[in-house]
Structure formats: structure tokens, C-alpha cells
Amino acid sequence: MPSAQLIRSAQDCLVQVRGRTAGSGFLAAPGYVVTCAHVAGVTGSAVELTWQGKQLRGTVLAASPAPAGEGLWPYPDLAIVALQDAPEDHPCVWWHDQIPMGGQKLTAAGHSDKYRYQPEALTSTFTCQGDQFFDGGLMLRLKQDEVTPGMSGGPVLDLSVGGVCAVVKATRMDSTDMGGLATPIGALRCLDPTAYRALVRAHDGFHAEDERWPCLPAGHDAPRARAILPPRTQRTLFGLLAAAPTPTPEDLVPAFLRAAGRYATPPQLPLHEHRDVISELQAFVVAERAVPTTLLYVDAVARELPGPLGDKLRFLIVMRAESLGLDGHDLARHGKAPHARSTGPRSVMIRLKPSAVDPSRYHVAMWRYEGPHAISPAAAESDALPLQEALTRARSLLPEQLAILGRSGDGPAMVELIVPQDLMEQEFDEWKPWARKAWSSLGRRHPVVLRDLERFDDDEFHQYWRNRWTRFMAGGTSGGRTMALACNDETDQEMLEGWIESEPSLAALVLAGTLRDSSSGAVLEVALASGVPVILWRRSDPRRCPASTRSGCPHRIPRGCPDGEDAGPCPAEVFFTDLRTDVTVAAPAQWPERVRQLRGMAATAPVGGHHAKDLVLLWDDPDRRLPDAPLRYA
């Protein structure tokens, strides 16, 4: 297929964008335009657009956050614009997540007013000089042509694969052939997951039915030719997967690793959809694999989809396998179940629930958790007991349940305590439940975490809870800060809520002191109601700021502690800095185990000499639920 036809198709989708600045964009799916965030503006901004002489309006559905000061917008500097009254039957680009090789010729389309007062469409041909990490993400370096003002947000076409591979971001120098930088199209996965899913499913569904975008035959080397699906097969596959139920995001990285095999490392970008996993697998080629990893993954997905959709996927797999000289026996022999739901850590779940008749008494219930579909009751729920009796009962039942889990897997099982807020200051991690090991504490031998009882019982919290948990597990790749210190000596809960809600990426909060301090208790209450899933604090009395003896702690949310000479170092800030350094060396899913290790370190330090002394971790995974307390997806 002539390259000119692909370039013409990209030009047909080119859009002029007038938002925060003037630039370019492209129709990426029915009713959606992709551009740069520095062109369109922040999420919620109104945007004016022009396509083939038609004036359009849109709203920024998702975008990278604005920079704190001057300079380039942070990675990935992309925006998704939802059109109002989108033109009927408009074309859309086909995008391809593959990163082009160094030396590959690329064509960019955009607008420029360099030669006329009104911006006009133009194309430029570049050579990909390779990639580089810039501002925390992978960028493409373009050279040997000019990136003119107004091209930002325009599509970059890789003619070798027949699709848009990147978005123009910046120029190196005006009026030169030094080129500039482009953001790979796959970095759209760094934006809001809900907006990304809406875009990608609309894109894939469109191209499964619409054949206006030309299909370019693949011309890859032998190993890659087996790994990469032919264009028509890929469009059909992605269209089918766009109609499948939304996968659980935390399952996708383990699925990728199982399909890719022992050579793989986790993808750098987050995974939200099956097509993201397939794109990563196509980029990860293992020549020794008899069956391409893409087929292994799709085969496992198809086995979990009943009805016509699963049948169509299986037919597609068989046709592709036959074209490679494979048969069903090859798939059965090499196949695994990469889409099988990950179970996460095994645990004993203990629930202490206040009696409806007398809230000072508690019902004790206990389960062994070995997966979402393998939750076994450890004992019948108790009658309402006084608090100390309830704690004694839970402590006495625990060793046997931990021993049972210890026989079924490696590593120490976790202990999850599902309790009301007024019990969160209990010394659960200091329990010594083993009669013959009076020196051995629960929190040093097993990861011990708290969970909020109220969130199990109140559906209103589930949406906020799940959204923030997803950001936490993404490890900060979605933008914004995910971990912060909450230090406040006032109990203005409206101010606290405003601060937390203004930080949508906030997923882990560190309290300055014990919950016996009313200000920390107020922060905890608001944070839980706002869906913050991870909270850390110490039960021990906080060290007071020197300034607090005169005028109270000057460290207010959201204002920072002043640098006055009489203030001295802020103990809360020191605690936060030390703790953040220690826990963030571990992946988000490993924080309970990391805190267990820190508790061990604290036991060997002098009294009061380690910041993990009396450390409490509230670690509330919304997918780890009890049989009688199901959650609903928001």
C-alpha cells in the first residue's frame, strides 16, 4: 500500500485545536480527539476545534496535570478531548503502540502559521534518532526536519507499521532541522484509566468495523513476524476485546509476566485493558517460544469468556495458529492461564464488629483468605463479647489458622484486622499469641494491617476507595503525588476534606501522631470517608515541635511549616521523610511485608530510636472482601 495513502488518511483526521494555546490534534476515536495537554489545558477545560472547515467544541476529559512553574508540561503531556456534537461518520486514525527503531522514517502532521497568518496543515518527514527518558517517561527524538510552532499535538505516523505511533510535543530549535520530541501514543495509559478505557474501546470498536484506514502488510524479521499479529487480525482481535468485560487492572501485570515468561520485566506503563497486555507482548519477542506469547494470552482470555464472544476469539486464535503451522495441541502444551485472577497474599481476616444492641461489646469472626474464590470461615461468629474477651478470643484462634496457611504456600501469611476506627489504636501487631514463644510478636513474624470496618458496610465509599487504590497500585505513574503528610492541630474537617479531594492522586497518607491526638483522629476520619486506602501512623506520643510550646504547631494543612528561627526542625516532617524513604523501596503491593521488616528493625534499635517503633499500617485493598460483604464496581 503506497505510503501516500497512509499520510492522506492521517491528514483527513487532523484537527486544529485552540485551548490553552493553539496547536494540533487528531481524531482518535468516534467523538474523541487526542492532543497535548499544554495545548488543550487541564481536565475540564473547554476547547475549540476545527476539522475540515467545521467549527467544533469539546471538553478535556483527561489530561496531564499542569507544571508547578514555568517550563515544559510533565510527562506524558497528553490530553483526551470529548467532542460535543461530533460530526457523523468522521474518520479516525489507527494507532500502534510499537516504539519505532532508531533510523526509522516517521511522518508528522500538524498546523503552522509560519508562512501565512492563518495556520495551515503541513507534514514533515523525520528520522527517529532513538528514544530517551525525559521528565520520568520515554520520549522519541525526531531529527532532520523542522517542528514548527503549531504542530504540538499532531500525529506522528510510522509508515512501517501503518499507524500513529506518537504525538508531537516540542521543538528543539525553531527554523532548524533539529526536530524535537514526541510522546509515544502508548503513554495515553498514564492518563485517567476511565477516560483511557472509553477512548481505546471506542477506537478499537470503530476500526473493527470501518475499513477506511488502509492496512499495511507487515514486513518484519522472522521472530517478530510470529509475535506481531497481522494488521487485519489485530483490528479484529482488539474489536472483540473492546466488547469484553473490563479486566481487573491488578490482574494484568501478573498475566503479562506469565505469558511473557522468565525473561520479562514488568511494563513501564500501566496496564488497563487486554489490548495493553497484547501490545506489550508484541514488543517483547522471545525467539525460542514455539507459540507466540500473544496467542497464549488471548487463548487464556477466550477460555474465560462464555458465549459468542469467546467462540469468536477462539476461532481467531485457531486461524492465526494454523497460519503459523501450529495446532490445538501446541496451544494446550504451551498454554497457561495468564488471565487467571491473581490471589494476592494469603491472610487470616479478623473482624471485630460492634454489637447493634451494645456497641461496647463486639462480635468476633475469622476467615482464611487464599483467593477471591477461596475464603474459608475459621470459626463461627461469636456472641457479643466485652472488648478484652473479644481480643482474647481472636488472639487464641489465630495461631492455628496461621499454621494452616503456612502449609499451603511460601512466606508468612498476612493478618488483616477489620475493625471500627475506635479500635485502630489497639496494639494488634504486639500480640504474642504463641504460648511457647512469649517473646515473639505477631507484627514481627507476619505482616499485620488494619482495615476500616465501615467501608465494608457503606456502598457510598466504594467508588472513591477503588479509584484511589488503583492509583496507589500504579505506583505514581498516573501523575500527581500519591503519598503525603497530614499534620494539623485543628479539627476543621471541611478544610481537611477540601485538601484531600483536591489531590485525586493521593493514595497514601502519613499521620503526624497517635490517634489519641484529636487532630490525627479527625484526619483519619476524613481520609477514610474520602477513600484513602493506605494510612500510616505511630501509636507512640509524637515529639512536639519546639514552636508548639509557644503558639501551637505552625504546620497547617495545606500550608507548610515556616522556616522561622524559633520553629526548629519539624518532627512530623522528619518522621514522614524517613518513613517514605523506607517504605517506597518496595512495590505498593509489598508494603505490608516491608512494614513487617521495619518493625523488626525497630525492635533492635534503642528505645525511641527508630521511626518504625509502634508503626501502624492501614492497608485497605477493595478487592480483598469478605463473602458476606461484596463490593460493587463503581
C-alpha positions in Angstrom: 0.0 0.0 0.0 1.6 3.3 -1.0 2.8 5.5 1.9 0.9 8.4 0.4 -2.4 6.8 1.2 -1.5 6.4 4.8 -0.3 10.0 5.0 -3.5 11.2 3.4 -5.6 9.2 5.9 -3.7 10.8 8.8 -4.3 14.3 7.2 -8.0 13.5 7.0 -8.1 13.1 10.8 -6.0 16.2 11.5 -7.7 18.8 13.8 -6.8 22.3 14.7 -7.0 22.9 18.5 -7.5 26.1 20.3 -7.4 25.6 24.1 -4.8 26.9 26.5 -2.7 27.6 23.3 -3.1 26.9 19.6 -1.9 23.6 18.3 -2.9 20.4 16.6 -4.7 17.2 17.4 -6.3 14.2 15.7 -9.5 12.2 15.6 -8.6 9.1 17.6 -12.0 7.5 18.1 -15.6 8.4 17.4 -16.2 11.6 19.3 -12.7 11.9 20.7 -9.6 13.9 19.9 -6.1 13.3 21.2 -3.7 16.3 21.6 -1.1 17.6 24.0 -2.1 18.8 27.5 -0.1 22.0 27.1 -2.3 22.8 24.0 -5.7 21.7 25.4 -5.3 22.6 29.0 -6.1 20.7 32.2 -9.0 18.3 32.8 -12.4 20.0 32.4 -11.1 22.8 30.2 -13.3 24.0 27.2 -11.6 23.6 23.8 -12.4 24.9 20.3 -11.5 22.8 17.3 -11.6 23.0 13.6 -11.9 19.9 11.3 -12.2 20.3 7.6 -13.6 23.8 8.0 -16.2 22.7 10.6 -16.1 24.5 13.9 -16.3 22.1 16.9 -16.4 22.3 20.6 -15.1 19.9 23.2 -14.1 19.4 26.8 -10.9 17.9 28.1 -11.8 14.6 29.5 -8.4 13.7 30.9 -5.0 15.4 30.8 -1.6 15.5 32.4 -1.5 18.0 35.3 -0.1 21.4 34.7 3.5 22.1 35.8 4.1 23.7 39.1 6.0 26.6 37.5 7.4 27.6 34.1 8.7 25.0 31.7 7.5 22.0 29.8 4.4 20.2 30.9 5.1 16.9 32.8 5.1 13.5 31.2 3.2 12.4 29.2 1.8 15.9 28.3 -1.3 14.3 26.6 -5.0 15.1 26.7 -8.2 13.4 25.6 -10.9 15.7 24.4 -14.5 14.6 24.2 -16.3 16.4 21.3 -19.7 17.9 21.7 -22.0 17.1 18.7 -19.2 15.2 16.9 -19.5 15.1 13.1 -21.3 11.9 11.9 -19.2 9.2 10.4 -15.9 11.0 10.8 -12.7 9.0 10.2 -10.2 8.1 12.9 -6.5 7.3 13.0 -5.3 3.8 13.7 -2.7 3.9 16.4 0.0 1.4 17.0 1.8 1.1 20.4 5.1 -0.2 18.9 8.1 2.0 19.6 9.9 2.7 16.3 13.5 1.6 15.9 16.3 4.2 15.6 16.7 5.2 12.0 13.1 4.7 11.1 11.5 7.3 8.9 8.4 9.0 10.5 5.9 11.5 9.2 4.3 14.1 11.4 1.2 16.1 10.5 0.2 19.4 12.1 -0.6 23.1 11.6 1.7 26.0 11.2 1.3 29.8 10.7 5.0 30.2 9.7 4.2 31.2 6.1 0.7 32.6 6.4 -1.2 34.5 9.1 -3.8 31.7 9.4 -2.5 28.2 10.4 -2.3 25.7 7.6 -1.9 22.0 7.6 1.5 20.5 6.8 3.5 17.3 7.1 7.2 16.8 8.0 9.4 13.8 7.5 11.7 12.9 10.3 14.2 10.2 11.2 13.8 8.6 14.6 17.1 9.1 16.4 16.1 6.8 19.2 14.3 7.3 22.5 15.2 8.8 25.8 13.8 9.2 29.3 12.6 12.7 29.8 10.7 14.0 32.8 10.1 10.5 34.0 8.9 8.9 30.8 10.0 7.6 27.4 10.1 10.1 24.5 11.0 9.8 20.9 13.8 12.0 19.4 12.9 13.3 16.0 15.5 14.9 13.6 16.2 16.0 10.1 13.2 18.2 9.6 11.6 21.2 11.4 9.0 21.0 14.2 7.3 24.4 13.8 5.1 26.1 16.3 1.5 24.8 16.0 2.5 21.2 15.3 2.3 20.2 19.0 -0.4 17.6 19.5 -0.3 16.4 15.9 0.1 12.7 15.0 3.4 11.0 14.2 3.0 8.2 11.6 5.2 5.2 11.4 4.8 4.0 7.8 6.5 0.7 8.5 3.6 -0.5 10.7 0.8 1.7 9.2 -0.3 3.6 12.3 0.2 6.6 14.5 3.0 5.8 17.0 3.4 9.2 18.8 2.2 12.7 19.4 4.4 15.8 18.6 5.4 17.5 21.9 8.2 20.1 21.5 10.7 21.5 19.1 14.5 21.6 19.7 15.0 24.9 18.0 12.8 27.0 15.7 13.7 27.3 12.0 16.2 24.4 12.0 16.1 20.7 11.0 17.0 19.7 14.6 13.5 18.3 15.0 12.1 17.8 18.5 10.4 15.4 20.9 7.3 13.2 20.5 5.4 11.2 23.2 4.7 7.6 22.3 1.0 7.0 21.8 1.0 4.2 24.4 1.6 6.9 27.1 -2.1 7.6 26.9 -2.2 4.8 29.5 -0.7 7.3 32.0 -3.9 9.3 32.0 -7.1 8.7 33.9 -7.9 5.0 33.5 -11.7 5.5 33.0 -11.1 8.1 30.2 -8.4 5.9 28.6 -10.7 2.9 28.5 -13.5 4.9 27.0 -11.1 6.2 24.3 -9.4 2.9 23.5 -12.6 0.8 23.4 -14.2 3.4 21.0 -11.1 3.3 18.9 -10.9 -0.5 18.7 -14.6 -1.0 18.1 -14.5 1.6 15.3 -11.6 0.0 13.4 -13.1 -3.5 13.7 -16.0 -2.3 11.5 -14.6 0.6 9.5 -12.1 -0.1 6.8 -11.2 3.4 5.6 -7.8 3.4 7.3 -5.5 1.3 5.0 -4.0 -1.9 6.2 -0.2 -2.1 5.6 1.2 -5.6 5.2 3.7 -6.4 7.9 7.3 -6.8 6.8 9.2 -7.9 10.0 12.0 -10.2 10.6 11.1 -13.9 11.4 10.8 -13.9 15.2 8.9 -10.6 15.2 6.7 -11.7 12.4 5.4 -14.6 14.6 4.9 -12.4 17.6 3.2 -9.4 15.9 -0.3 -10.0 14.7 -1.1 -9.1 11.1 -2.9 -5.7 10.9 -6.3 -7.1 10.0 -6.1 -9.8 12.6 -5.1 -7.2 15.2 -8.0 -4.9 14.4 -10.5 -7.8 14.6 -9.0 -9.0 17.9 -8.9 -5.6 19.5 -12.5 -5.0 18.4 -13.6 -8.2 20.1 -11.7 -7.4 23.3 -13.3 -3.9 23.3 -16.7 -5.7 23.7 -15.4 -7.9 26.6 -15.9 -7.2 30.3 -13.4 -4.7 31.6 -10.5 -6.7 33.2 -9.3 -6.1 36.7 -6.2 -3.9 36.4 -4.2 -5.5 39.1 -4.5 -8.9 37.3 -2.9 -7.6 34.1 0.7 -7.3 35.2 0.9 -10.9 36.5 -0.9 -12.0 33.4 1.7 -10.3 31.2 4.6 -11.8 33.2 3.2 -15.3 33.0 2.6 -15.1 29.3 6.0 -13.5 28.5 8.0 -16.0 30.6 11.1 -15.8 32.7 12.8 -13.2 30.6 10.2 -10.5 31.1 10.2 -7.5 33.4 7.0 -5.6 34.3 6.0 -3.0 31.7 6.9 0.6 32.4 3.4 1.9 31.6 0.3 0.9 33.5 -2.0 -1.8 32.0 -5.7 -1.1 31.9 -7.0 -3.3 29.0 -6.3 -6.6 27.4 -5.0 -4.8 24.3 -2.4 -3.1 26.5 -1.1 -6.5 27.5 -1.0 -7.7 23.9 0.8 -4.5 22.8 3.5 -5.2 25.5 3.8 -8.8 24.5 4.2 -7.9 20.8 7.1 -5.6 21.8 8.7 -8.4 23.9 9.9 -11.0 21.4 11.3 -14.3 22.6 12.6 -16.2 19.6 12.7 -19.6 21.4 8.9 -19.6 22.0 7.2 -22.1 19.7 3.8 -20.4 20.4 3.8 -16.6 20.3 3.0 -15.1 23.7 0.2 -13.1 22.2 -1.6 -16.3 21.3 -1.1 -17.8 24.7 -2.6 -14.7 26.4 -5.6 -14.4 24.0 -6.2 -18.2 24.4 -6.5 -17.8 28.1 -8.8 -14.8 27.8 -11.0 -16.7 25.4 -11.3 -19.6 27.8 -12.8 -17.3 30.4 -15.4 -15.7 28.0 -18.5 -17.8 27.5 -20.9 -17.4 24.6 -20.4 -16.0 21.1 -17.6 -13.6 22.1 -15.5 -16.4 23.4 -16.2 -18.5 20.4 -15.1 -15.7 18.0 -11.9 -15.3 19.9 -11.2 -19.0 19.8 -11.8 -19.1 16.1 -9.4 -16.2 15.6 -6.8 -18.0 17.6 -7.1 -21.2 15.6 -6.9 -19.3 12.3 -3.7 -17.5 13.4 -2.2 -20.7 14.9 -2.8 -22.5 11.6 -1.1 -19.7 9.6 2.0 -20.3 11.8 1.9 -24.1 11.4 0.6 -24.7 14.9 -2.4 -26.7 16.0 -4.5 -27.0 19.2 -2.1 -29.4 20.8 0.6 -26.7 20.6 -1.6 -24.2 22.4 -2.6 -26.8 25.0 1.0 -27.9 25.7 2.4 -24.4 26.0 -0.6 -22.5 27.2 -1.1 -21.3 30.7 -3.8 -19.2 32.3 -2.4 -15.6 32.1 -5.8 -14.1 32.8 -6.4 -16.2 35.9 -7.2 -13.8 38.7 -4.2 -13.2 41.0 -4.9 -14.1 44.5 -2.5 -11.8 46.3 -1.1 -12.7 49.7 -2.8 -15.3 51.8 -4.1 -14.0 55.0 -6.2 -14.5 58.1 -9.0 -12.0 58.2 -10.3 -11.0 61.7 -13.4 -8.8 62.0 -14.3 -7.1 65.3 -17.8 -5.7 64.8 -19.7 -3.7 67.5 -23.0 -5.2 68.6 -26.0 -3.3 67.4 -27.6 -3.6 70.9 -24.5 -2.7 72.9 -21.7 -1.0 70.9 -19.2 -1.6 73.8 -19.4 -5.4 73.0 -18.0 -7.0 69.9 -18.7 -10.0 67.6 -15.6 -11.8 66.5 -15.4 -13.5 63.1 -12.4 -15.0 61.3 -11.7 -16.3 57.8 -8.7 -17.8 55.9 -8.2 -15.9 52.7 -6.4 -17.8 49.9 -8.0 -16.0 47.0 -11.2 -14.2 46.0 -13.0 -17.6 45.5 -11.2 -19.4 48.3 -12.4 -17.8 51.6 -13.0 -20.3 54.4 -14.6 -19.5 57.8 -12.1 -20.3 60.6 -14.7 -20.3 63.3 -18.4 -19.4 63.9 -19.0 -15.8 64.7 -19.0 -15.2 68.4 -21.7 -13.7 70.6 -21.3 -10.1 71.5 -18.3 -10.0 74.0 -16.7 -7.3 76.1 -13.7 -5.9 74.3 -11.0 -7.7 76.2 -12.8 -11.0 75.8 -13.2 -10.4 72.1 -9.5 -9.6 71.7 -8.5 -12.7 73.7 -10.7 -14.9 71.6 -9.3 -13.6 68.3 -5.7 -14.0 69.7 -6.3 -17.6 70.8 -7.7 -18.7 67.4 -5.0 -17.1 65.3 -2.0 -19.5 65.7 -3.9 -22.5 64.3 -5.1 -20.5 61.3 -1.7 -19.2 60.5 -0.3 -22.7 60.7 -2.9 -23.9 58.2 -2.0 -21.2 55.7 1.7 -21.8 56.3 1.3 -25.3 54.9 -0.2 -24.1 51.7 2.3 -21.5 50.5 5.7 -19.8 50.9 6.3 -16.7 53.0 4.4 -15.5 56.1 0.7 -15.1 55.8 -0.8 -11.7 56.4 -3.1 -10.8 59.2 -5.9 -8.4 58.3 -7.9 -6.8 61.2 -11.2 -5.3 60.0 -12.1 -3.0 62.9 -14.0 0.2 63.6 -12.0 3.4 63.9 -12.1 3.5 67.7 -10.1 0.2 67.8 -7.4 1.3 65.5 -5.1 2.3 68.3 -5.1 -1.3 69.7 -1.6 -2.9 69.8 -2.5 -5.8 67.4 1.0 -6.0 66.0 2.3 -6.5 69.5 0.1 -9.6 70.2 2.1 -12.6 71.4 -0.3 -15.4 70.5 2.2 -18.3 70.8 2.2 -19.8 74.3 5.7 -21.3 74.0 7.2 -18.1 72.4 6.4 -15.4 74.8 9.0 -13.1 73.2 7.6 -13.4 69.7 5.3 -10.6 68.5 2.8 -11.1 65.7 3.9 -8.0 63.8 7.5 -9.1 63.5 6.6 -12.6 62.2 3.7 -11.7 60.0 2.5 -8.6 58.0 -0.2 -7.1 60.1 -2.6 -4.5 58.6 -5.7 -2.7 59.7 -8.8 -2.3 57.5 -11.8 0.0 58.0 -15.0 -1.8 59.0 -17.2 1.0 57.9 -16.1 0.8 54.3 -17.3 -2.8 54.1 -20.7 -1.7 55.2 -21.2 1.5 53.3 -21.5 1.4 49.5 -21.1 5.1 49.2 -17.4 4.8 49.8 -16.6 2.2 47.3 -16.1 4.3 44.2 -13.6 6.7 45.9 -11.9 3.9 47.7 -11.3 1.8 44.5 -10.2 4.8 42.4 -7.5 5.8 44.9 -6.4 2.2 45.4 -5.9 1.9 41.6 -3.7 4.9 41.7 -1.7 3.5 44.7 -1.1 0.2 42.9 0.0 2.2 39.8 2.9 3.4 41.9 2.6 7.1 40.9 2.7 6.5 37.1 -0.7 8.2 36.6 0.7 11.6 37.7 0.3 13.7 40.8 1.6 12.9 44.2 0.4 9.6 45.8 1.9 10.0 49.3 1.6 13.0 51.6 2.0 14.0 55.3 -1.1 15.2 57.2 -0.1 17.3 60.1 -2.7 19.6 61.6 -3.5 20.7 65.2 -7.0 21.8 64.3 -10.1 19.7 63.7 -11.5 21.6 60.8 -12.8 18.7 58.8 -14.2 20.7 56.0 -10.7 22.0 55.3 -9.3 18.5 55.6 -11.8 17.2 53.1 -11.0 20.0 50.7 -7.3 19.3 50.9 -7.8 15.6 50.3 -10.3 16.0 47.5 -8.0 18.5 45.7 -5.4 15.7 45.5 -7.1 13.0 43.3 -3.9 11.0 43.1 -3.4 10.9 46.9 -3.5 7.3 47.9 -1.2 7.0 50.9 -1.3 9.3 53.9 1.1 9.6 56.9 -0.4 11.0 60.1 1.9 13.1 62.3 1.0 11.3 65.6 -1.1 8.9 67.5 -4.9 8.7 67.1 -5.1 9.7 70.8 -4.5 13.2 69.4 -7.8 14.6 68.3 -6.3 16.2 65.2 -4.9 12.9 63.9 -8.3 11.2 64.6 -10.0 13.9 62.6 -7.7 13.4 59.6 -8.2 9.7 59.8 -12.0 10.0 59.7 -12.0 12.4 56.7 -9.3 10.4 54.9 -11.3 7.1 55.2 -14.5 8.8 54.0 -12.6 10.2 51.0 -11.4 6.7 50.1 -7.7 7.0 51.0 -6.7 3.3 51.1 -3.3 3.4 52.8 -2.6 5.3 56.0 0.4 5.1 58.4 1.0 6.5 61.8 2.6 5.7 65.2 0.8 4.8 68.4 3.5 6.4 70.5 3.2 10.1 71.5 4.6 12.4 68.8 7.5 14.5 69.6 6.4 18.1 69.8 7.6 20.9 67.5 9.6 23.4 69.6 7.3 26.2 68.4 4.2 24.4 69.7 5.1 25.3 73.3 4.5 28.9 72.5 1.9 29.2 69.7 0.9 25.7 68.8 2.2 23.7 65.8 2.5 26.1 62.9 2.3 23.2 60.4 -1.2 23.5 58.9 -2.9 21.8 56.1 -2.3 22.8 53.4 0.4 25.3 54.4 3.9 24.1 55.2 5.8 24.7 58.4 7.5 28.1 58.4 11.3 28.3 58.4 11.4 30.8 61.3 14.5 30.6 63.5 12.4 29.7 66.6 10.5 26.9 64.9 13.3 24.4 64.7 13.0 21.1 62.7 9.5 19.7 62.4 9.4 16.2 63.9 6.4 15.3 61.8 8.3 16.1 58.6 11.4 14.2 59.7 9.2 11.2 60.5 7.5 11.4 57.1 10.7 11.7 55.2 12.3 8.8 56.9 9.2 6.6 56.6 8.7 7.4 52.9 12.3 6.6 52.2 11.9 3.2 53.9 8.6 2.0 52.5 8.8 3.2 48.9 11.8 0.9 48.2 9.1 -1.8 48.0 6.4 -2.1 45.3 3.0 -0.9 46.6 1.7 -4.5 46.9 4.7 -5.3 49.1 4.2 -2.5 51.7 2.7 -4.9 54.4 5.8 -7.1 54.1 8.1 -4.1 54.1 6.4 -2.7 57.3 6.9 -6.1 58.9 10.6 -5.8 58.2 10.7 -2.3 59.6 9.1 -3.5 62.8 11.9 -6.0 63.2 14.5 -3.2 62.7 12.7 -1.0 65.3 13.0 -3.9 67.8 16.8 -3.9 67.6 17.1 -0.1 67.9 17.4 1.9 71.2 14.1 2.8 72.8 12.5 5.6 70.7 15.4 5.4 68.3 13.6 4.1 65.2 10.8 5.8 63.3 9.0 2.4 62.8 8.5 2.0 66.5 4.8 1.4 67.2 4.2 1.8 63.4 0.6 1.1 62.3 -0.3 0.4 58.6 -3.9 0.7 57.4 -3.8 -1.1 54.0 -7.2 -1.5 52.6 -7.4 -3.4 49.3 -11.0 -3.1 48.0 -10.7 -6.4 46.1 -10.0 -8.4 49.3 -13.5 -8.7 50.5 -15.5 -10.9 52.8 -18.0 -13.4 51.5 -20.9 -11.6 53.1 -19.7 -8.1 52.2 -19.5 -7.9 48.4 -18.3 -4.7 46.7 -19.8 -3.3 43.6 -17.7 -1.8 40.8 -18.3 1.9 40.5 
